[in-house]
Amino acid sequence: MERSAKFYIYVDVDDTFVRSAGTKRIPMTAVIQHIRELKDQGALLYCWSSGGADYARQSAEEFEIADCFIDFLPKPNLMLDDQSLGEWRDLKCVHPTESGQTLEDCKRK
């Protein structure tokens, strides 16, 4: 299958699918549901966090969505690429408040 036929999504943890208020962690239920729907629609999802891969995995497990992700990664400290992020072909950034779009909506965005 050609890369363009696959749709890769990297999902952040903090303030994306979980909010923190002191020591309390509050699930962002609409985003969690959206993650499940995107997986069901065929998206290939990775969970990443500046807190590291273990933190990303533990957070996904805590909110019972670990099975939605192919793998868990730390966010990079440096990207070595001939293009800036703004120049990446087909790269889209969606804010968590825009959750609910179908995979096809995301592809068109």
C-alpha distances in whole Angstrom, upper triangle without the diagonal:
4,7,8,7,8,11,13,17,20,23,26,29,33,34,30,30,33,37,40,43,45,44,43,39,38,35,33,33,31,28,28,27,25,23,23,22,19,18,18,16,13,14,13,17,19,23,25,28,31,33,30,28,30,32,28,28,31,31,28,30,33,32,30,26,25,23,21,20,17,20,23,24,27,27,27,31,29,26,26,24,25,25,26,25,26,24,21,18,17,19,21,24,25,29,29,32,29,27,27,24,21,18,18,21,20,17,20,22
4,5,5,7,10,12,16,19,22,26,29,32,33,29,30,33,36,39,43,45,44,43,39,38,35,33,33,31,28,28,28,25,23,24,23,19,19,20,17,14,14,14,17,19,23,24,28,30,32,30,28,31,32,28,28,32,31,29,31,34,32,31,27,26,24,22,20,18,21,23,24,26,26,26,29,27,24,24,21,22,21,23,22,23,21,17,15,14,17,19,22,24,27,28,31,28,27,26,23,21,17,17,20,18,15,18,20
4,5,5,8,9,13,15,19,22,25,29,29,26,27,30,33,36,39,41,41,40,36,35,32,30,30,28,25,26,26,23,21,22,21,17,17,19,16,13,12,11,14,16,19,21,24,26,29,27,24,28,29,25,25,29,29,26,28,31,30,28,25,24,22,20,18,16,18,20,20,23,22,22,25,24,20,21,18,19,18,20,18,19,18,14,12,11,13,16,19,20,24,25,28,25,24,24,21,19,15,16,18,16,13,16,18
4,5,7,10,13,16,19,22,26,29,29,26,26,30,33,36,39,42,41,40,36,35,32,30,30,27,25,25,25,22,20,21,20,16,17,18,15,13,12,12,15,17,20,22,25,27,30,28,26,30,30,26,27,31,30,27,30,32,30,29,25,25,24,21,19,18,20,22,22,25,23,24,27,25,22,22,19,20,18,20,18,18,17,13,10,9,12,14,17,19,22,24,26,23,22,22,19,17,13,13,15,13,10,13,15
4,7,10,13,17,19,23,26,29,29,26,26,30,33,36,40,42,41,40,36,35,31,29,29,26,24,24,23,20,19,20,18,15,15,16,13,10,10,11,14,17,21,23,26,29,31,29,27,30,30,27,27,30,29,26,29,31,29,28,24,24,22,19,18,17,20,22,23,26,25,25,29,28,24,25,23,23,22,23,21,21,20,17,14,12,14,16,19,20,23,24,26,23,22,21,18,16,12,12,15,13,10,13,16
4,6,10,13,16,20,23,26,26,23,23,27,30,33,36,39,38,36,32,31,28,26,26,24,21,21,21,18,16,17,16,12,12,13,11,8,7,7,11,13,17,19,23,25,27,25,23,26,26,23,23,26,25,22,25,28,26,24,21,20,18,15,15,13,16,19,19,22,22,22,26,25,22,23,21,23,21,22,19,20,20,16,14,12,13,14,17,18,21,22,24,21,20,19,17,14,11,12,14,12,10,14,16
4,7,10,13,16,19,23,23,19,20,23,26,29,33,35,35,33,29,28,25,23,23,21,18,18,18,15,13,15,14,10,10,12,10,8,5,6,8,11,14,16,20,23,25,23,21,24,24,20,21,24,23,20,23,25,23,22,19,18,17,14,13,13,15,17,18,20,19,20,24,23,20,22,20,22,20,20,17,18,18,14,13,10,10,11,13,14,17,18,20,18,16,16,14,12,8,10,12,9,8,12,13
4,7,10,13,16,20,20,17,18,21,24,27,30,32,32,30,27,26,23,21,22,20,17,17,18,15,12,14,14,10,10,13,12,9,6,5,6,8,11,13,16,19,21,19,18,20,21,17,18,21,20,17,20,23,21,20,17,16,16,12,11,10,12,13,14,16,15,17,20,20,17,19,18,20,18,18,15,17,17,13,13,11,10,11,12,13,16,16,19,17,16,17,15,14,10,13,14,11,10,14,14
4,6,10,13,16,17,13,14,17,20,23,27,29,28,27,23,22,19,18,18,17,13,14,15,12,10,12,13,9,10,13,12,11,7,6,5,6,8,10,13,16,18,17,16,19,18,14,16,19,17,15,18,20,18,18,14,14,14,11,10,10,11,12,12,14,13,15,19,19,17,20,19,21,19,18,15,16,17,14,14,12,10,9,10,10,13,13,16,14,13,14,13,13,10,13,13,10,11,14,13
4,7,10,13,14,11,12,15,18,20,24,26,25,24,21,20,18,17,18,17,13,14,16,13,10,13,15,12,12,16,15,14,10,9,6,5,6,7,10,13,15,14,12,15,15,11,13,16,15,13,16,18,17,17,14,13,14,11,9,10,10,9,9,11,10,12,16,16,15,18,18,20,19,17,14,16,18,15,16,14,11,11,10,11,12,12,16,15,14,16,15,16,13,16,16,13,14,17,16
4,7,10,11,8,8,11,14,17,21,23,22,21,17,17,14,13,14,14,10,10,13,11,8,12,13,11,12,15,16,15,12,11,7,6,5,6,8,12,13,13,12,14,13,9,12,14,12,10,14,15,14,15,12,12,13,11,9,11,11,10,10,11,10,13,17,18,17,20,21,23,21,20,16,18,20,18,19,16,13,12,10,10,10,10,13,13,12,14,15,15,14,17,17,14,16,18,17
4,6,8,6,7,9,12,14,18,19,19,18,15,15,13,12,15,15,11,12,15,13,11,14,16,15,15,19,19,19,15,14,11,9,6,5,5,8,10,11,11,13,11,8,11,13,10,10,14,15,14,15,13,13,15,13,12,14,12,10,10,10,9,12,15,17,17,20,21,24,22,20,17,19,21,19,21,19,15,14,11,11,10,10,13,14,13,16,17,18,17,21,20,16,19,21,19
4,6,5,6,6,9,11,14,16,16,15,11,12,10,10,13,14,11,10,14,14,12,15,17,16,16,20,21,21,17,16,13,11,7,7,6,9,9,10,11,12,9,6,9,10,7,8,12,11,11,13,11,12,15,13,12,15,13,11,11,11,11,14,17,19,20,23,24,27,26,23,20,22,25,23,24,22,19,18,15,14,12,10,14,16,14,17,19,20,20,23,22,19,22,24,22
4,5,6,5,6,8,11,13,13,12,9,10,10,10,13,14,12,12,16,16,14,17,20,19,20,23,24,24,21,20,16,14,11,10,8,9,9,12,13,14,10,9,12,12,9,11,14,13,12,15,14,15,18,17,16,19,17,14,14,13,12,16,17,20,21,25,26,29,27,24,21,23,26,24,26,24,21,19,16,15,12,11,13,16,15,18,20,22,22,25,24,21,24,26,24
4,6,5,5,8,11,13,14,13,10,10,9,8,12,12,10,12,15,15,14,17,19,19,20,23,24,24,21,21,17,16,13,12,11,12,13,15,16,17,14,13,16,15,12,13,16,15,14,17,16,17,20,18,18,21,20,17,17,16,15,18,19,22,23,26,27,30,27,24,21,22,26,24,26,24,21,18,15,13,10,8,10,13,13,16,18,21,21,24,22,20,23,25,22
4,6,7,11,14,17,17,15,12,11,9,7,10,10,7,9,12,11,11,14,16,15,16,19,20,20,17,17,14,13,11,11,10,13,13,15,16,17,14,12,14,15,11,12,15,14,12,15,13,15,17,15,15,18,17,15,15,15,14,17,19,22,22,25,26,28,26,23,20,21,24,22,24,21,18,15,12,10,8,5,9,11,10,13,15,17,18,21,19,16,20,21,19
4,7,10,14,16,16,14,10,9,6,5,7,8,6,6,10,10,9,12,14,14,15,17,19,19,17,17,14,13,10,11,11,14,14,16,15,16,13,11,13,13,9,9,12,11,9,11,10,12,15,13,13,17,16,14,16,16,16,19,22,24,24,28,28,31,29,26,23,24,27,25,26,23,20,18,15,13,11,8,10,12,10,13,15,17,18,21,20,18,21,23,21
4,7,10,13,12,10,6,5,5,5,9,11,9,9,12,13,12,15,17,17,18,21,22,23,21,20,17,16,13,13,12,14,13,15,16,16,12,11,13,12,8,9,12,10,9,12,12,14,17,16,16,19,18,16,17,17,17,20,22,25,26,29,30,33,31,28,25,27,29,28,29,27,23,21,18,16,13,10,12,15,14,16,19,21,21,25,23,21,24,27,24
4,7,10,10,8,6,5,6,7,11,12,11,12,15,16,16,18,20,21,22,24,26,26,24,24,20,19,16,15,13,15,14,17,18,18,14,14,16,15,11,13,15,13,12,15,16,17,20,19,19,23,21,19,19,18,18,22,23,26,27,31,32,34,32,29,26,27,31,29,31,28,25,23,19,17,14,11,13,16,15,18,21,23,24,27,25,23,27,28,26
4,6,7,6,5,6,9,10,14,16,15,15,19,20,19,21,24,24,25,27,29,30,27,27,23,21,18,17,14,15,14,17,19,18,14,14,17,15,12,15,16,13,13,17,18,19,23,22,22,25,23,20,20,19,19,23,23,27,28,32,33,36,34,31,28,30,33,32,34,32,28,26,22,20,17,15,16,20,19,22,25,27,28,31,29,27,30,32,29
4,6,5,6,8,11,13,16,18,18,18,21,22,22,24,27,27,28,31,32,33,30,30,27,25,22,21,18,18,17,20,22,21,17,18,20,18,15,18,19,16,16,20,21,22,26,25,25,29,27,24,24,23,23,26,26,30,31,35,37,39,37,34,31,33,36,35,37,35,31,29,25,23,20,18,18,22,21,24,27,30,31,34,32,30,33,35,32
4,6,8,10,14,16,19,22,21,21,24,25,25,27,30,30,31,33,35,36,33,32,28,27,23,22,19,19,17,20,22,21,17,19,21,18,16,19,20,17,18,22,23,24,27,27,27,30,28,25,25,23,23,26,26,30,32,36,37,40,39,36,33,34,38,37,39,37,34,31,28,26,23,21,22,25,25,28,30,33,34,37,35,33,36,38,35
4,7,10,13,16,18,21,21,20,23,25,24,26,29,29,29,32,34,34,32,31,27,25,22,21,18,18,16,19,20,19,15,17,19,15,14,17,18,14,16,19,21,22,25,25,25,28,26,23,23,22,23,26,26,30,32,36,38,41,39,36,34,35,39,37,39,37,34,32,29,27,24,21,23,26,25,28,31,33,33,37,35,33,36,38,36
4,6,10,13,15,18,18,17,20,22,22,23,26,27,27,29,31,32,30,29,26,24,21,21,18,19,17,20,21,19,16,17,18,15,13,16,16,13,13,17,19,20,23,23,24,27,25,23,23,23,23,27,28,31,33,36,38,41,39,36,34,35,38,37,39,36,33,31,27,25,22,19,21,24,23,25,28,30,31,35,33,31,34,36,34
4,7,10,12,15,14,14,17,19,18,19,22,23,23,26,28,28,26,26,22,21,17,17,15,17,15,17,18,17,13,14,15,12,10,12,13,10,10,14,15,17,20,20,20,23,22,19,20,20,21,24,25,29,30,34,35,38,36,34,31,32,35,34,35,33,30,27,24,22,19,16,18,21,19,22,25,27,27,31,30,28,31,33,31
4,6,9,12,12,11,14,16,16,18,20,21,22,24,26,27,25,25,21,21,18,18,17,19,17,19,20,19,16,15,16,14,11,13,14,11,10,13,14,17,20,19,20,24,23,20,22,21,22,25,27,30,31,35,36,39,36,34,30,32,35,33,34,32,29,26,23,20,17,14,15,18,17,19,22,24,25,29,27,26,29,31,29
4,5,9,9,8,10,13,12,14,16,18,18,20,22,23,21,22,18,18,15,16,16,18,17,19,19,18,15,14,15,13,10,10,12,9,7,11,11,14,17,16,17,21,20,18,20,20,21,24,27,29,30,33,34,37,35,32,29,30,33,31,32,29,26,24,21,18,16,12,13,16,14,16,19,21,22,25,24,22,26,28,26
4,6,6,6,9,10,11,13,14,16,17,19,20,22,20,20,17,18,15,16,16,19,18,20,20,20,17,15,17,16,12,12,14,13,10,12,12,15,17,16,17,21,21,19,20,21,21,24,26,29,29,32,33,35,33,30,27,28,30,29,29,27,24,21,18,15,13,9,10,12,10,12,15,18,19,22,21,19,23,25,23
4,5,5,6,8,10,11,12,14,15,17,18,20,19,20,17,18,16,18,19,21,21,22,22,22,19,17,18,17,14,13,14,13,9,11,11,15,16,15,17,21,21,20,22,23,23,27,29,31,31,35,35,37,35,32,29,30,32,30,30,27,25,22,20,16,14,11,11,13,10,11,14,16,18,21,20,19,23,24,23
4,6,5,6,9,10,10,12,14,15,16,19,17,19,17,18,17,19,19,22,23,24,23,24,21,18,19,20,16,15,17,16,12,14,13,16,17,15,17,21,22,21,23,24,23,27,29,31,31,34,34,36,33,31,27,27,30,28,28,25,23,20,17,14,12,9,9,10,7,7,11,13,15,18,16,16,20,21,19
4,5,5,6,9,10,10,12,14,15,17,15,16,13,15,13,15,16,19,19,20,20,21,18,15,17,17,14,12,15,15,11,13,11,14,15,13,14,18,18,18,19,20,20,23,26,27,27,30,30,32,30,27,24,24,27,25,25,22,20,17,14,11,10,6,8,9,6,8,10,12,14,17,15,14,18,19,18
4,5,5,6,9,10,11,13,14,16,14,15,12,14,12,15,16,19,19,20,18,19,17,14,14,15,12,9,12,12,8,9,7,11,12,10,12,16,17,16,18,20,20,23,26,28,28,31,31,34,31,29,26,27,29,27,27,24,21,19,17,14,13,10,12,12,9,10,13,14,15,18,17,16,19,22,20
4,5,5,6,9,10,11,12,15,14,15,14,16,15,18,19,23,23,23,22,22,20,17,17,18,15,13,14,14,11,11,9,13,13,11,14,17,19,19,21,23,23,26,29,31,30,33,33,35,33,31,27,28,30,28,27,24,22,20,18,15,15,11,12,12,9,8,11,12,13,16,16,15,18,20,20
4,5,5,6,9,10,10,12,11,13,12,14,14,17,18,22,22,23,21,22,21,17,18,19,16,14,16,17,13,13,11,14,14,11,13,16,18,18,20,22,21,24,27,29,28,31,30,32,30,28,24,25,27,24,24,20,19,16,15,12,12,9,11,10,6,5,8,8,10,13,12,12,15,17,16
4,5,5,6,9,10,11,9,10,8,10,10,13,16,19,20,20,18,19,18,14,14,16,14,11,13,15,11,11,8,10,11,7,9,12,14,14,17,19,19,22,25,26,25,28,28,30,28,27,23,24,26,23,23,20,18,16,15,12,13,10,13,12,8,9,10,10,10,14,14,12,15,18,17
4,6,5,6,9,10,10,11,10,12,13,16,18,22,22,22,20,20,19,16,16,17,15,12,13,15,11,10,7,10,9,6,10,13,15,16,19,21,22,25,28,29,28,31,31,33,31,30,26,27,29,26,25,22,21,19,18,16,16,14,16,15,11,10,12,11,11,15,15,14,17,20,19
4,5,5,6,9,9,12,11,14,15,19,21,25,25,25,23,24,23,19,19,21,18,15,17,18,15,14,11,14,12,9,12,15,18,19,21,24,24,27,30,31,29,32,31,33,31,30,26,27,28,25,24,21,20,18,18,15,16,14,15,14,10,8,9,8,8,12,12,12,14,17,17
4,5,5,6,5,8,8,12,13,16,19,23,24,23,21,23,22,18,18,20,18,15,18,19,16,15,12,14,12,9,11,13,15,17,19,21,21,24,27,28,26,29,28,30,27,26,23,24,25,22,21,17,17,15,15,13,15,13,15,13,10,9,9,7,6,10,11,10,11,14,15
4,5,5,5,7,7,10,12,16,19,23,23,22,20,21,21,17,16,19,17,14,16,18,15,14,10,11,9,6,8,10,13,15,18,20,21,23,27,28,26,29,28,30,28,28,24,25,26,23,22,19,18,17,17,16,18,16,18,17,13,13,12,10,9,12,14,13,14,17,18
4,5,7,10,11,14,16,20,23,26,27,26,23,24,24,20,19,22,20,16,18,20,17,15,12,14,11,9,11,13,16,18,21,24,25,27,31,32,30,32,31,33,31,31,27,28,29,26,25,21,21,20,20,18,20,18,20,18,15,13,13,10,9,12,14,14,15,18,19
4,6,9,11,15,17,20,24,27,28,27,25,26,26,22,22,24,22,19,21,23,20,18,15,16,14,11,13,15,18,20,22,25,25,27,31,31,29,31,30,32,30,29,26,26,27,24,22,19,19,18,19,17,19,18,20,17,14,12,11,8,6,9,11,11,12,15,16
4,6,9,13,16,19,22,26,27,25,23,25,25,21,20,23,22,19,20,23,21,19,15,16,13,10,11,12,15,18,20,23,23,25,29,29,27,29,27,29,27,27,24,25,25,22,20,17,18,17,18,18,20,19,21,19,16,15,14,10,8,10,13,12,12,15,17
4,6,10,13,16,19,22,24,22,20,22,22,18,18,21,20,17,19,21,19,18,14,14,13,9,10,10,13,15,17,20,20,22,25,25,23,25,24,26,24,24,21,22,22,19,18,15,14,14,15,14,17,16,19,17,14,14,12,10,7,10,12,10,10,14,15
4,7,10,13,17,20,21,20,17,19,20,16,16,19,18,15,18,20,19,17,13,13,11,8,7,7,10,12,14,17,17,19,23,23,21,23,22,24,23,23,20,22,22,18,18,15,14,15,16,16,18,17,20,19,16,17,15,14,11,13,15,13,13,17,17
4,7,10,13,17,18,16,14,16,16,12,13,16,15,12,15,17,16,15,11,10,10,7,5,6,8,9,11,14,14,17,20,21,20,22,22,24,23,22,19,21,22,18,18,16,14,14,14,14,16,15,18,17,15,16,15,14,12,15,16,13,14,18,18
4,6,10,13,15,13,10,13,13,10,10,14,13,11,13,16,15,15,11,10,11,8,5,6,5,6,7,10,11,13,17,18,17,20,20,23,22,21,18,20,21,18,19,17,15,15,14,15,16,15,19,18,16,18,18,17,15,18,19,16,17,20,20
4,7,11,11,10,8,10,10,6,7,11,9,8,11,13,13,13,10,9,11,9,6,8,7,5,6,8,9,13,16,18,17,20,21,24,23,22,19,21,23,20,21,19,17,16,15,15,15,14,18,18,16,18,18,19,17,20,21,17,19,22,21
4,7,8,7,6,9,9,6,8,11,10,10,13,15,15,16,13,12,14,13,10,11,9,6,5,5,6,9,12,15,15,18,19,23,21,20,17,20,22,19,21,20,16,16,14,15,15,15,18,19,18,20,21,21,19,23,23,19,21,24,22
4,5,5,7,9,7,6,9,11,10,11,14,15,15,17,15,14,17,16,13,15,12,8,7,5,5,9,11,14,15,19,20,24,22,20,18,21,23,21,23,22,18,18,16,16,15,15,18,20,19,22,22,24,22,25,25,21,23,26,24
4,5,8,11,9,9,12,13,13,14,17,17,18,20,19,17,20,19,17,18,15,11,9,6,5,8,9,12,14,17,20,23,22,20,18,20,23,21,24,23,20,20,17,18,17,17,20,22,21,25,25,27,25,28,27,24,26,28,26
4,7,8,6,7,10,11,10,13,15,15,17,19,18,16,20,19,17,18,15,11,9,7,8,11,12,15,17,21,23,26,26,23,21,24,27,25,27,27,23,23,20,20,19,18,22,24,23,26,27,28,27,30,30,26,28,31,29
4,6,5,6,9,10,11,13,14,15,17,18,17,15,18,18,15,16,12,8,6,4,7,9,11,14,16,19,22,25,25,23,21,24,26,24,27,26,23,23,21,21,21,20,24,25,24,27,27,28,27,30,30,26,28,31,29
4,5,5,6,9,10,11,12,14,16,16,15,12,15,15,12,12,9,5,4,5,8,11,13,16,17,20,22,26,25,24,22,25,27,24,26,25,22,22,21,21,21,20,24,25,23,26,26,27,25,28,28,25,26,30,28
4,5,5,6,8,10,10,12,14,15,14,12,15,16,13,14,10,7,8,8,12,14,16,19,21,23,26,29,29,28,25,29,30,28,30,29,26,26,24,24,23,22,25,27,25,27,28,28,27,31,31,28,29,32,31
4,5,5,6,9,10,10,12,14,14,12,15,16,14,15,12,9,9,9,11,14,16,19,21,24,26,30,29,27,25,28,30,28,30,28,25,24,22,22,21,19,23,24,22,25,26,27,26,30,30,27,28,31,30
4,6,5,6,9,10,11,12,11,9,13,12,10,12,9,6,7,8,10,13,16,19,20,23,24,28,27,25,22,25,27,25,26,25,22,21,19,19,18,16,20,21,19,22,23,24,22,26,26,23,25,28,26
4,5,5,6,9,10,10,9,7,10,11,9,11,8,6,8,10,13,16,19,22,22,25,27,30,29,28,25,28,30,27,28,27,24,23,22,21,21,19,22,23,21,23,24,24,23,27,27,24,26,29,28
4,6,5,6,9,10,10,8,12,13,12,14,12,10,12,13,15,19,21,24,25,28,30,33,32,31,28,31,33,30,32,30,27,26,24,23,22,20,23,24,22,24,26,26,25,29,29,27,29,32,31
4,5,5,6,9,9,8,12,12,12,15,13,10,12,13,15,18,21,24,24,28,29,33,31,29,26,29,31,29,30,28,25,24,21,20,19,16,19,21,19,21,23,24,23,27,27,24,27,29,28
4,5,5,6,5,5,8,9,9,12,11,9,12,14,15,19,22,24,25,28,29,32,31,29,26,28,30,27,29,26,24,22,20,19,18,16,19,20,17,19,21,21,20,24,24,22,24,27,26
4,5,5,6,5,8,10,10,13,12,11,14,16,18,22,25,27,28,31,32,35,34,33,30,32,34,31,32,30,27,26,24,23,22,19,22,23,20,21,23,24,23,27,27,25,27,30,29
4,6,8,8,12,13,14,17,15,14,16,17,20,23,26,29,29,33,34,37,36,34,31,33,35,33,34,31,29,27,25,23,22,19,21,23,20,22,24,25,25,28,28,26,29,32,30
4,6,8,11,11,13,16,16,14,17,18,20,24,26,29,29,33,34,37,35,33,30,32,34,31,32,29,27,25,23,21,19,16,18,20,17,18,21,21,22,25,25,23,26,29,28
4,6,8,9,11,14,15,14,17,19,21,25,28,30,30,33,34,37,36,34,31,33,35,32,32,30,27,26,24,22,21,18,20,21,18,19,21,21,21,25,25,23,26,29,28
4,5,5,8,11,12,12,15,17,19,22,26,28,27,30,31,34,32,31,28,30,31,28,29,26,24,22,21,19,19,16,18,19,16,16,18,18,18,21,22,20,22,25,25
4,5,6,9,9,9,13,15,17,21,24,26,26,29,29,33,31,30,27,29,31,28,28,26,24,23,22,20,21,18,21,21,18,19,21,20,19,23,24,21,23,27,26
4,5,8,9,11,15,18,20,23,26,28,27,30,30,33,32,31,28,30,32,28,28,26,24,23,23,22,22,20,23,22,19,19,20,19,18,22,23,21,22,26,26
4,7,9,11,14,17,18,21,25,26,25,28,28,31,29,29,25,27,28,25,25,22,21,20,19,18,19,17,20,19,16,16,17,15,14,18,19,17,19,22,22
4,5,7,10,14,15,18,22,23,22,25,25,28,27,26,23,25,26,23,23,21,19,19,18,18,19,17,20,20,17,18,18,17,15,19,20,18,19,22,22
4,7,10,14,15,18,21,22,21,23,23,26,26,25,23,25,26,22,22,21,19,20,20,20,21,20,23,23,20,21,21,19,17,20,22,19,19,23,23
4,7,10,13,15,18,20,19,21,22,25,25,24,22,25,25,22,23,22,20,20,20,20,21,20,24,23,21,22,23,22,19,23,24,21,21,25,25
4,7,10,12,16,18,18,20,21,25,24,23,21,24,25,22,24,22,20,20,19,19,20,19,22,23,21,23,23,23,21,24,25,22,23,26,25
4,6,9,12,14,14,17,18,22,22,21,18,22,23,20,22,21,18,19,18,19,20,19,23,23,22,24,24,24,22,25,26,22,23,26,25
4,6,9,11,13,16,18,21,21,20,18,21,23,20,23,22,19,20,18,19,19,19,23,24,23,25,26,26,24,27,27,24,25,28,26
4,7,9,10,13,15,19,18,16,14,18,19,17,20,20,16,17,15,17,17,17,21,22,21,24,24,25,23,26,25,22,23,26,24
4,5,7,10,12,16,16,14,13,17,18,16,19,20,17,18,17,19,19,20,24,24,24,27,27,27,25,28,27,24,24,27,25
4,7,10,13,16,16,14,14,17,19,18,21,22,19,20,19,21,21,22,26,26,27,30,29,31,28,31,30,26,27,29,27
4,6,9,13,13,12,12,15,16,16,19,21,18,19,19,21,22,24,27,27,28,31,30,31,29,31,30,26,26,29,27
4,6,9,10,9,9,13,13,12,16,17,15,17,17,20,21,23,27,26,27,29,28,29,26,28,28,24,24,26,24
4,7,9,9,11,14,14,13,16,18,16,19,19,23,25,27,30,29,30,32,31,31,28,30,30,26,25,27,26
4,5,7,9,12,11,10,13,15,14,17,18,22,24,26,29,28,29,31,29,30,27,28,28,24,23,25,24
4,7,10,12,9,10,12,16,15,18,20,23,26,28,31,30,31,33,31,31,28,29,28,25,24,25,24
4,6,8,6,7,10,13,12,15,16,20,23,25,28,26,28,30,28,28,25,26,25,22,21,22,21
4,5,5,7,10,13,11,13,14,18,20,23,25,24,26,28,26,27,25,25,24,21,20,21,19
4,5,5,9,10,8,10,10,14,16,19,22,20,22,24,22,23,21,22,21,18,17,18,16
4,6,8,10,8,9,10,14,16,19,21,20,22,24,22,23,21,21,20,17,17,17,15
4,6,9,8,11,13,16,19,22,24,22,24,26,24,24,22,22,21,18,17,17,16
4,6,6,9,11,15,18,21,23,21,22,24,22,22,19,19,19,16,14,15,14
4,6,9,12,15,19,22,24,21,22,23,20,20,17,17,17,14,12,13,13
4,6,10,13,16,19,21,18,19,20,17,16,14,13,13,10,8,9,9
4,7,10,13,16,18,16,17,19,16,16,14,14,14,10,10,11,10
4,7,10,13,15,12,13,15,13,14,12,13,11,8,9,10,7
4,7,10,12,10,12,14,13,15,13,15,13,9,11,12,9
4,6,8,6,8,11,10,12,12,14,11,8,11,12,9
4,5,6,7,11,11,14,15,17,14,12,15,16,12
4,5,5,9,11,14,14,17,15,13,16,17,15
4,5,9,10,14,16,18,15,14,17,18,15
4,6,7,11,12,14,11,10,14,14,11
4,6,9,11,13,11,10,14,15,13
4,6,9,11,9,10,13,14,13
4,7,8,6,6,10,10,10
4,5,5,6,9,10,11
4,5,5,6,9,10
4,5,5,6,9
4,5,5,6
4,5,5
4,6
4
